[in-house]
Amino acid sequence: MIYRFAYVVGFFVASFIDTTVIWSFSYITVALMTIPNLFGILILSKEVKTTIKQYWKLFAREYPGQKTPEY
């Protein structure tokens, strides 16, 4: 019920507000979502690199004639 109320109020307010405010808010929320993802990528980079190496080794074993990237 609270979400529905916020949704209706948001539409009502958006009909009066300049769209630059909405776009600015959108850019801010995208940036705020990106920051934790970048930290996660940095923390998991070692595991990802190891997993990718394992994948290409298994790929080369299963498909011996195919080219694989060198790491």
Biopython code that builds the backbone (N, CA, C, O; Angstrom):
import numpy as np
from Bio.PDB.StructureBuilder import StructureBuilder

atoms = [
    (1, "MET", "N", (0.824, -1.186, 0.000)),
    (1, "MET", "CA", (0.000, 0.000, 0.000)),
    (1, "MET", "C", (0.874, 1.257, 0.000)),
    (1, "MET", "O", (0.560, 2.243, -0.668)),
    (2, "ILE", "N", (1.971, 1.210, 0.756)),
    (2, "ILE", "CA", (2.873, 2.360, 0.812)),
    (2, "ILE", "C", (3.508, 2.592, -0.561)),
    (2, "ILE", "O", (3.644, 3.732, -1.006)),
    (3, "TYR", "N", (3.892, 1.503, -1.221)),
    (3, "TYR", "CA", (4.489, 1.625, -2.560)),
    (3, "TYR", "C", (3.491, 2.251, -3.531)),
    (3, "TYR", "O", (3.865, 3.127, -4.310)),
    (4, "ARG", "N", (2.260, 1.831, -3.500)),
    (4, "ARG", "CA", (1.236, 2.395, -4.385)),
    (4, "ARG", "C", (1.066, 3.888, -4.132)),
    (4, "ARG", "O", (0.966, 4.675, -5.074)),
    (5, "PHE", "N", (1.034, 4.273, -2.871)),
    (5, "PHE", "CA", (0.883, 5.682, -2.525)),
    (5, "PHE", "C", (2.079, 6.484, -3.050)),
    (5, "PHE", "O", (1.904, 7.544, -3.652)),
    (6, "ALA", "N", (3.285, 5.976, -2.821)),
    (6, "ALA", "CA", (4.491, 6.664, -3.291)),
    (6, "ALA", "C", (4.494, 6.754, -4.811)),
    (6, "ALA", "O", (4.908, 7.769, -5.370)),
    (7, "TYR", "N", (4.043, 5.717, -5.474)),
    (7, "TYR", "CA", (3.982, 5.682, -6.936)),
    (7, "TYR", "C", (3.028, 6.750, -7.463)),
    (7, "TYR", "O", (3.373, 7.481, -8.391)),
    (8, "VAL", "N", (1.845, 6.846, -6.887)),
    (8, "VAL", "CA", (0.852, 7.836, -7.310)),
    (8, "VAL", "C", (1.352, 9.252, -7.020)),
    (8, "VAL", "O", (1.212, 10.149, -7.852)),
    (9, "VAL", "N", (1.928, 9.444, -5.849)),
    (9, "VAL", "CA", (2.462, 10.763, -5.507)),
    (9, "VAL", "C", (3.604, 11.129, -6.459)),
    (9, "VAL", "O", (3.719, 12.279, -6.882)),
    (10, "GLY", "N", (4.439, 10.158, -6.790)),
    (10, "GLY", "CA", (5.538, 10.397, -7.724)),
    (10, "GLY", "C", (5.045, 10.841, -9.089)),
    (10, "GLY", "O", (5.599, 11.771, -9.675)),
    (11, "PHE", "N", (4.019, 10.191, -9.600)),
    (11, "PHE", "CA", (3.455, 10.609, -10.884)),
    (11, "PHE", "C", (2.857, 12.007, -10.803)),
    (11, "PHE", "O", (3.006, 12.803, -11.730)),
    (12, "PHE", "N", (2.192, 12.301, -9.717)),
    (12, "PHE", "CA", (1.582, 13.619, -9.552)),
    (12, "PHE", "C", (2.654, 14.698, -9.509)),
    (12, "PHE", "O", (2.534, 15.721, -10.182)),
    (13, "VAL", "N", (3.693, 14.476, -8.726)),
    (13, "VAL", "CA", (4.769, 15.451, -8.601)),
    (13, "VAL", "C", (5.527, 15.580, -9.929)),
    (13, "VAL", "O", (5.903, 16.684, -10.320)),
    (14, "ALA", "N", (5.749, 14.472, -10.613)),
    (14, "ALA", "CA", (6.486, 14.495, -11.881)),
    (14, "ALA", "C", (5.765, 15.295, -12.954)),
    (14, "ALA", "O", (6.403, 15.823, -13.865)),
    (15, "SER", "N", (4.462, 15.389, -12.859)),
    (15, "SER", "CA", (3.735, 16.158, -13.868)),
    (15, "SER", "C", (3.959, 17.660, -13.720)),
    (15, "SER", "O", (3.686, 18.410, -14.657)),
    (16, "PHE", "N", (4.445, 18.115, -12.579)),
    (16, "PHE", "CA", (4.678, 19.538, -12.350)),
    (16, "PHE", "C", (6.152, 19.923, -12.352)),
    (16, "PHE", "O", (6.496, 21.075, -12.618)),
    (17, "ILE", "N", (7.010, 18.975, -12.060)),
    (17, "ILE", "CA", (8.445, 19.262, -11.924)),
    (17, "ILE", "C", (9.102, 19.297, -13.290)),
    (17, "ILE", "O", (8.700, 18.586, -14.211)),
    (18, "ASP", "N", (10.126, 20.140, -13.405)),
    (18, "ASP", "CA", (10.937, 20.198, -14.616)),
    (18, "ASP", "C", (11.660, 18.858, -14.793)),
    (18, "ASP", "O", (12.115, 18.269, -13.813)),
    (19, "THR", "N", (11.767, 18.382, -16.013)),
    (19, "THR", "CA", (12.344, 17.058, -16.258)),
    (19, "THR", "C", (13.838, 16.995, -15.969)),
    (19, "THR", "O", (14.375, 15.905, -15.772)),
    (20, "THR", "N", (14.514, 18.121, -15.938)),
    (20, "THR", "CA", (15.943, 18.068, -15.621)),
    (20, "THR", "C", (16.182, 17.554, -14.207)),
    (20, "THR", "O", (17.194, 16.905, -13.945)),
    (21, "VAL", "N", (15.263, 17.840, -13.300)),
    (21, "VAL", "CA", (15.388, 17.321, -11.937)),
    (21, "VAL", "C", (15.273, 15.798, -11.950)),
    (21, "VAL", "O", (16.030, 15.111, -11.264)),
    (22, "ILE", "N", (14.346, 15.280, -12.716)),
    (22, "ILE", "CA", (14.154, 13.829, -12.802)),
    (22, "ILE", "C", (15.385, 13.163, -13.403)),
    (22, "ILE", "O", (15.845, 12.140, -12.897)),
    (23, "TRP", "N", (15.922, 13.734, -14.479)),
    (23, "TRP", "CA", (17.109, 13.145, -15.110)),
    (23, "TRP", "C", (18.312, 13.218, -14.180)),
    (23, "TRP", "O", (19.111, 12.283, -14.130)),
    (24, "SER", "N", (18.448, 14.298, -13.457)),
    (24, "SER", "CA", (19.551, 14.408, -12.504)),
    (24, "SER", "C", (19.429, 13.347, -11.414)),
    (24, "SER", "O", (20.419, 12.721, -11.036)),
    (25, "PHE", "N", (18.226, 13.151, -10.917)),
    (25, "PHE", "CA", (17.993, 12.111, -9.917)),
    (25, "PHE", "C", (18.313, 10.736, -10.497)),
    (25, "PHE", "O", (18.874, 9.884, -9.807)),
    (26, "SER", "N", (17.960, 10.523, -11.750)),
    (26, "SER", "CA", (18.247, 9.251, -12.415)),
    (26, "SER", "C", (19.755, 9.016, -12.511)),
    (26, "SER", "O", (20.229, 7.914, -12.235)),
    (27, "TYR", "N", (20.506, 10.039, -12.897)),
    (27, "TYR", "CA", (21.963, 9.906, -12.992)),
    (27, "TYR", "C", (22.591, 9.606, -11.629)),
    (27, "TYR", "O", (23.520, 8.806, -11.526)),
    (28, "ILE", "N", (22.078, 10.250, -10.602)),
    (28, "ILE", "CA", (22.599, 10.025, -9.255)),
    (28, "ILE", "C", (22.346, 8.585, -8.815)),
    (28, "ILE", "O", (23.233, 7.946, -8.247)),
    (29, "THR", "N", (21.141, 8.070, -9.073)),
    (29, "THR", "CA", (20.838, 6.695, -8.663)),
    (29, "THR", "C", (21.671, 5.682, -9.431)),
    (29, "THR", "O", (22.080, 4.670, -8.863)),
    (30, "VAL", "N", (21.930, 5.931, -10.709)),
    (30, "VAL", "CA", (22.784, 5.018, -11.482)),
    (30, "VAL", "C", (24.203, 5.016, -10.911)),
    (30, "VAL", "O", (24.822, 3.960, -10.778)),
    (31, "ALA", "N", (24.710, 6.192, -10.577)),
    (31, "ALA", "CA", (26.048, 6.278, -9.983)),
    (31, "ALA", "C", (26.095, 5.562, -8.646)),
    (31, "ALA", "O", (27.068, 4.869, -8.347)),
    (32, "LEU", "N", (25.060, 5.720, -7.842)),
    (32, "LEU", "CA", (25.036, 5.055, -6.537)),
    (32, "LEU", "C", (24.933, 3.539, -6.662)),
    (32, "LEU", "O", (25.410, 2.813, -5.790)),
    (33, "MET", "N", (24.317, 3.057, -7.735)),
    (33, "MET", "CA", (24.269, 1.609, -7.951)),
    (33, "MET", "C", (25.596, 1.091, -8.492)),
    (33, "MET", "O", (25.957, -0.062, -8.256)),
    (34, "THR", "N", (26.321, 1.934, -9.214)),
    (34, "THR", "CA", (27.574, 1.513, -9.832)),
    (34, "THR", "C", (28.696, 1.359, -8.807)),
    (34, "THR", "O", (29.516, 0.448, -8.919)),
    (35, "ILE", "N", (28.735, 2.222, -7.835)),
    (35, "ILE", "CA", (29.835, 2.223, -6.863)),
    (35, "ILE", "C", (29.973, 0.888, -6.124)),
    (35, "ILE", "O", (31.082, 0.357, -6.071)),
    (36, "PRO", "N", (28.909, 0.321, -5.552)),
    (36, "PRO", "CA", (29.076, -0.982, -4.891)),
    (36, "PRO", "C", (29.481, -2.097, -5.859)),
    (36, "PRO", "O", (30.219, -3.009, -5.488)),
    (37, "ASN", "N", (28.996, -2.019, -7.093)),
    (37, "ASN", "CA", (29.372, -3.035, -8.085)),
    (37, "ASN", "C", (30.856, -2.955, -8.417)),
    (37, "ASN", "O", (31.501, -3.990, -8.583)),
    (38, "LEU", "N", (31.406, -1.760, -8.515)),
    (38, "LEU", "CA", (32.836, -1.619, -8.782)),
    (38, "LEU", "C", (33.667, -2.176, -7.635)),
    (38, "LEU", "O", (34.681, -2.834, -7.870)),
    (39, "PHE", "N", (33.254, -1.922, -6.400)),
    (39, "PHE", "CA", (33.963, -2.505, -5.262)),
    (39, "PHE", "C", (33.887, -4.029, -5.292)),
    (39, "PHE", "O", (34.870, -4.707, -4.995)),
    (40, "GLY", "N", (32.735, -4.562, -5.646)),
    (40, "GLY", "CA", (32.591, -6.012, -5.744)),
    (40, "GLY", "C", (33.484, -6.606, -6.810)),
    (40, "GLY", "O", (34.078, -7.665, -6.609)),
    (41, "ILE", "N", (33.583, -5.932, -7.941)),
    (41, "ILE", "CA", (34.452, -6.408, -9.024)),
    (41, "ILE", "C", (35.912, -6.391, -8.563)),
    (41, "ILE", "O", (36.658, -7.335, -8.823)),
    (42, "LEU", "N", (36.314, -5.327, -7.885)),
    (42, "LEU", "CA", (37.692, -5.264, -7.402)),
    (42, "LEU", "C", (37.988, -6.360, -6.382)),
    (42, "LEU", "O", (39.062, -6.961, -6.403)),
    (43, "ILE", "N", (37.041, -6.613, -5.500)),
    (43, "ILE", "CA", (37.246, -7.637, -4.476)),
    (43, "ILE", "C", (37.310, -9.035, -5.097)),
    (43, "ILE", "O", (38.100, -9.872, -4.661)),
    (44, "LEU", "N", (36.482, -9.288, -6.113)),
    (44, "LEU", "CA", (36.400, -10.614, -6.712)),
    (44, "LEU", "C", (37.281, -10.794, -7.944)),
    (44, "LEU", "O", (37.205, -11.839, -8.591)),
    (45, "SER", "N", (38.104, -9.824, -8.289)),
    (45, "SER", "CA", (38.878, -9.903, -9.530)),
    (45, "SER", "C", (39.809, -11.114, -9.573)),
    (45, "SER", "O", (39.970, -11.726, -10.628)),
    (46, "LYS", "N", (40.414, -11.462, -8.458)),
    (46, "LYS", "CA", (41.314, -12.615, -8.433)),
    (46, "LYS", "C", (40.552, -13.910, -8.716)),
    (46, "LYS", "O", (41.018, -14.750, -9.486)),
    (47, "GLU", "N", (39.388, -14.071, -8.099)),
    (47, "GLU", "CA", (38.582, -15.270, -8.316)),
    (47, "GLU", "C", (38.060, -15.343, -9.749)),
    (47, "GLU", "O", (37.999, -16.419, -10.342)),
    (48, "VAL", "N", (37.688, -14.202, -10.291)),
    (48, "VAL", "CA", (37.180, -14.174, -11.664)),
    (48, "VAL", "C", (38.287, -14.569, -12.633)),
    (48, "VAL", "O", (38.056, -15.350, -13.555)),
    (49, "LYS", "N", (39.473, -14.039, -12.429)),
    (49, "LYS", "CA", (40.603, -14.366, -13.301)),
    (49, "LYS", "C", (40.914, -15.862, -13.240)),
    (49, "LYS", "O", (41.170, -16.487, -14.270)),
    (50, "THR", "N", (40.893, -16.432, -12.045)),
    (50, "THR", "CA", (41.138, -17.863, -11.891)),
    (50, "THR", "C", (40.055, -18.681, -12.592)),
    (50, "THR", "O", (40.362, -19.662, -13.268)),
    (51, "THR", "N", (38.816, -18.292, -12.440)),
    (51, "THR", "CA", (37.709, -19.005, -13.062)),
    (51, "THR", "C", (37.793, -18.941, -14.581)),
    (51, "THR", "O", (37.525, -19.933, -15.257)),
    (52, "ILE", "N", (38.162, -17.790, -15.120)),
    (52, "ILE", "CA", (38.287, -17.654, -16.576)),
    (52, "ILE", "C", (39.407, -18.535, -17.100)),
    (52, "ILE", "O", (39.256, -19.155, -18.152)),
    (53, "LYS", "N", (40.530, -18.606, -16.391)),
    (53, "LYS", "CA", (41.630, -19.484, -16.802)),
    (53, "LYS", "C", (41.181, -20.944, -16.817)),
    (53, "LYS", "O", (41.482, -21.681, -17.756)),
    (54, "GLN", "N", (40.460, -21.358, -15.776)),
    (54, "GLN", "CA", (39.960, -22.726, -15.725)),
    (54, "GLN", "C", (39.002, -23.002, -16.879)),
    (54, "GLN", "O", (39.042, -24.072, -17.487)),
    (55, "TYR", "N", (38.151, -22.042, -17.172)),
    (55, "TYR", "CA", (37.189, -22.216, -18.263)),
    (55, "TYR", "C", (37.910, -22.455, -19.587)),
    (55, "TYR", "O", (37.552, -23.369, -20.329)),
    (56, "TRP", "N", (38.917, -21.645, -19.887)),
    (56, "TRP", "CA", (39.602, -21.797, -21.166)),
    (56, "TRP", "C", (40.405, -23.092, -21.222)),
    (56, "TRP", "O", (40.555, -23.669, -22.298)),
    (57, "LYS", "N", (40.923, -23.561, -20.088)),
    (57, "LYS", "CA", (41.613, -24.855, -20.075)),
    (57, "LYS", "C", (40.634, -25.979, -20.391)),
    (57, "LYS", "O", (40.937, -26.864, -21.191)),
    (58, "LEU", "N", (39.450, -25.945, -19.761)),
    (58, "LEU", "CA", (38.437, -26.953, -20.052)),
    (58, "LEU", "C", (37.940, -26.852, -21.487)),
    (58, "LEU", "O", (37.689, -27.871, -22.129)),
    (59, "PHE", "N", (37.797, -25.651, -21.986)),
    (59, "PHE", "CA", (37.359, -25.431, -23.357)),
    (59, "PHE", "C", (38.374, -26.019, -24.333)),
    (59, "PHE", "O", (38.000, -26.684, -25.299)),
    (60, "ALA", "N", (39.669, -25.769, -24.076)),
    (60, "ALA", "CA", (40.718, -26.290, -24.952)),
    (60, "ALA", "C", (40.751, -27.814, -24.932)),
    (60, "ALA", "O", (41.036, -28.440, -25.953)),
    (61, "ARG", "N", (40.462, -28.419, -23.775)),
    (61, "ARG", "CA", (40.407, -29.875, -23.690)),
    (61, "ARG", "C", (39.229, -30.450, -24.463)),
    (61, "ARG", "O", (39.349, -31.480, -25.126)),
    (62, "GLU", "N", (38.099, -29.778, -24.372)),
    (62, "GLU", "CA", (36.888, -30.277, -25.015)),
    (62, "GLU", "C", (36.872, -30.014, -26.521)),
    (62, "GLU", "O", (36.354, -30.824, -27.290)),
    (63, "TYR", "N", (37.434, -28.891, -26.937)),
    (63, "TYR", "CA", (37.483, -28.520, -28.351)),
    (63, "TYR", "C", (38.938, -28.267, -28.744)),
    (63, "TYR", "O", (39.368, -27.115, -28.806)),
    (64, "PRO", "N", (39.697, -29.323, -29.008)),
    (64, "PRO", "CA", (41.145, -29.185, -29.206)),
    (64, "PRO", "C", (41.553, -28.354, -30.420)),
    (64, "PRO", "O", (42.644, -27.783, -30.407)),
    (65, "GLY", "N", (40.736, -28.257, -31.465)),
    (65, "GLY", "CA", (41.136, -27.522, -32.661)),
    (65, "GLY", "C", (40.849, -26.031, -32.605)),
    (65, "GLY", "O", (41.268, -25.291, -33.496)),
    (66, "GLN", "N", (40.144, -25.576, -31.579)),
    (66, "GLN", "CA", (39.743, -24.164, -31.489)),
    (66, "GLN", "C", (40.844, -23.309, -30.873)),
    (66, "GLN", "O", (41.621, -23.774, -30.038)),
    (67, "LYS", "N", (40.894, -22.061, -31.298)),
    (67, "LYS", "CA", (41.851, -21.129, -30.703)),
    (67, "LYS", "C", (41.299, -20.628, -29.382)),
    (67, "LYS", "O", (40.099, -20.380, -29.261)),
    (68, "THR", "N", (42.163, -20.477, -28.395)),
    (68, "THR", "CA", (41.767, -19.926, -27.105)),
    (68, "THR", "C", (42.686, -18.769, -26.760)),
    (68, "THR", "O", (43.840, -18.757, -27.189)),
    (69, "PRO", "N", (42.213, -17.809, -26.008)),
    (69, "PRO", "CA", (43.066, -16.683, -25.609)),
    (69, "PRO", "C", (44.206, -17.153, -24.716)),
    (69, "PRO", "O", (44.052, -18.109, -23.955)),
    (70, "GLU", "N", (45.330, -16.494, -24.809)),
    (70, "GLU", "CA", (46.485, -16.802, -23.958)),
    (70, "GLU", "C", (46.477, -15.872, -22.757)),
    (70, "GLU", "O", (46.417, -14.652, -22.908)),
    (71, "TYR", "N", (46.538, -16.444, -21.576)),
    (71, "TYR", "CA", (46.595, -15.655, -20.345)),
    (71, "TYR", "C", (47.852, -15.939, -19.605)),
    (71, "TYR", "O", (48.083, -15.368, -18.539)),
]
sb = StructureBuilder()
sb.init_structure("model")
sb.init_model(0)
sb.init_chain("A")
sb.init_seg("    ")
for serial, (resi, resn, name, xyz) in enumerate(atoms, 1):
    if name == "N":
        sb.init_residue(resn, " ", resi, " ")
    sb.init_atom(name, np.array(xyz, "f"), 0.0, 1.0, " ", f" {name:<3s}", serial, name[0])
structure = sb.get_structure()
